[in-house]
């Protein structure tokens, strides 16, 4: 099936485009509807372009921050990537997005990851001035089980998010 044409990735999808994407697997669907959200954020100027998104778009934006890293590299690297920014605010926004989508299993996993991160925060601080993500990954074994748990529940999360998006298309479509 051909991708729904959305060459200007800075606009909301049309209802027809969203409908065409509904045939995709849940993960492919989410990746495709994220593209215009990413385009909107890149195109907007100002201090916080994410605040200009609809509630649904903002929830998907923050979910994508989590899923892009955790599904490939795990929570240890996720916290490494966002340690330099306001990691607490990022995680707070991710948890709010999971509540918006009613992904309670993933919400609980992220809440557990916060507690584990607090145990390991000294490692992040001591490696602050060098790119030592490999050391972080090797020295944060408590994240390993959580990574597996995340992957076990991710498909259910993708399916739930896809259902919420399709039910609330006005949040994502023009």
Order of alpha helices (4+ residues) and beta strands (2+ residues): alpha-alpha-alpha-alpha-alpha-alpha-alpha-alpha
